[in-house]
Amino acid sequence: MSSSLCLDRPLRIAYLGPEATFTHQAAIRRFGSQVEYTACNSIGDVFAIVERDSADYGVVPIENSVEGAVSHTLDMFVDSELKICSQTILDVTHHLLGNSAKSKIRRVYSNPMFSGNAAPGYRKI
């Protein structure tokens, strides 16, 4: 898709950054590698860049598995003329990598979204 769209000029995509985040991965999945990407510091920045025509499209999170709907993104659509034109579903998985024997690891602290059904904040191994 990206090669066809770039025949006139490079397609410019703004996304909630930094590079290699899930939003960046979703943007690459949707638009490919032959476009210009701009990492933004906030959802509001993505909207502002697209509204100023500094980017052709913006990629923002609408929903995640922990919070459900991302209310800040939905609020931005209320105040903006921008519209949703596509959806990309990105399955997210995380893996723990360590340089220690499993028997020596007693506790892993993480964001509650990565803790499964354990108490928020940590998961016993």
C-alpha positions as semicolon CSV with decimal commas, in nm:
position;residue;x (nm);y (nm);z (nm)
1;M;0,000;0,000;0,000
2;S;0,275;0,245;0,096
3;S;0,453;0,216;-0,241
4;S;0,138;0,302;-0,438
5;L;0,049;0,595;-0,215
6;C;0,402;0,739;-0,239
7;L;0,399;0,783;-0,618
8;D;0,288;1,147;-0,587
9;R;0,483;1,234;-0,270
10;P;0,579;1,042;0,043
11;L;0,283;0,975;0,269
12;R;0,331;1,137;0,611
13;I;0,203;0,955;0,919
14;A;0,195;1,096;1,274
15;Y;0,171;0,849;1,561
16;L;0,183;0,844;1,939
17;G;0,553;0,775;1,994
18;P;0,828;0,708;2,058
19;E;0,955;0,475;1,788
20;A;0,886;0,103;1,842
21;T;0,579;0,160;2,062
22;F;0,262;-0,036;1,993
23;T;0,113;0,265;1,813
24;H;0,422;0,282;1,589
25;Q;0,390;-0,090;1,518
26;A;0,021;-0,044;1,429
27;A;0,115;0,242;1,193
28;I;0,374;0,028;1,016
29;R;0,125;-0,256;0,985
30;R;-0,132;-0,023;0,825
31;F;0,091;0,195;0,605
32;G;0,409;-0,005;0,546
33;S;0,770;0,105;0,551
34;Q;0,784;0,342;0,253
35;V;0,629;0,643;0,427
36;E;0,752;0,923;0,652
37;Y;0,673;0,869;1,019
38;T;0,660;1,138;1,286
39;A;0,663;1,036;1,652
40;C;0,446;1,260;1,872
41;N;0,464;1,310;2,248
42;S;0,089;1,304;2,307
43;I;-0,243;1,214;2,147
44;G;-0,317;1,586;2,123
45;D;0,006;1,637;1,927
46;V;-0,100;1,371;1,674
47;F;-0,431;1,548;1,619
48;A;-0,263;1,890;1,590
49;I;-0,011;1,773;1,330
50;V;-0,279;1,613;1,113
51;E;-0,509;1,915;1,148
52;R;-0,224;2,146;1,033
53;D;-0,168;1,920;0,726
54;S;0,184;1,838;0,846
55;A;0,078;1,472;0,827
56;D;-0,170;1,292;0,604
57;Y;-0,287;1,048;0,870
58;G;-0,253;1,001;1,244
59;V;-0,242;0,678;1,439
60;V;-0,374;0,689;1,796
61;P;-0,492;0,423;2,041
62;I;-0,869;0,391;2,065
63;E;-0,889;0,092;2,297
64;N;-0,662;-0,126;2,507
65;S;-0,710;-0,442;2,708
66;V;-0,675;-0,280;3,051
67;E;-0,860;0,050;3,033
68;G;-1,101;-0,033;2,754
69;A;-1,168;0,282;2,553
70;V;-0,889;0,541;2,561
71;S;-1,104;0,833;2,670
72;H;-0,852;1,105;2,581
73;T;-0,851;0,991;2,217
74;L;-1,231;0,979;2,206
75;D;-1,250;1,327;2,363
76;M;-1,015;1,460;2,095
77;F;-1,250;1,335;1,821
78;V;-1,537;1,532;1,975
79;D;-1,342;1,859;1,944
80;S;-1,184;1,785;1,605
81;E;-1,299;1,772;1,245
82;L;-1,084;1,460;1,195
83;K;-1,257;1,126;1,141
84;I;-1,163;0,762;1,190
85;C;-1,095;0,608;0,850
86;S;-0,944;0,272;0,940
87;Q;-0,876;0,029;1,222
88;T;-0,577;-0,191;1,296
89;I;-0,594;-0,455;1,565
90;L;-0,259;-0,530;1,722
91;D;-0,221;-0,832;1,950
92;V;0,016;-0,741;2,231
93;T;0,225;-0,990;2,424
94;H;0,509;-0,937;2,668
95;H;0,787;-1,171;2,772
96;L;1,020;-1,158;3,068
97;L;1,390;-1,195;2,996
98;G;1,641;-1,222;3,277
99;N;1,998;-1,317;3,346
100;S;1,927;-1,530;3,653
101;A;1,807;-1,879;3,733
102;K;1,429;-1,898;3,763
103;S;1,468;-2,042;4,115
104;K;1,635;-1,716;4,227
105;I;1,351;-1,492;4,108
106;R;1,102;-1,442;4,389
107;R;0,890;-1,154;4,265
108;V;0,843;-0,954;3,944
109;Y;0,707;-0,599;3,965
110;S;0,526;-0,455;3,666
111;N;0,245;-0,241;3,542
112;P;-0,089;-0,403;3,643
113;M;-0,177;-0,464;3,278
114;F;0,109;-0,715;3,257
115;S;0,028;-0,891;3,583
116;G;-0,250;-1,117;3,462
117;N;-0,490;-1,204;3,743
118;A;-0,242;-1,129;4,022
119;A;-0,276;-0,837;4,258
120;P;-0,216;-0,505;4,083
121;G;0,149;-0,403;4,078
122;Y;0,319;-0,740;4,096
123;R;0,293;-1,106;4,014
124;K;0,457;-1,381;4,211
125;I;0,658;-1,632;4,009
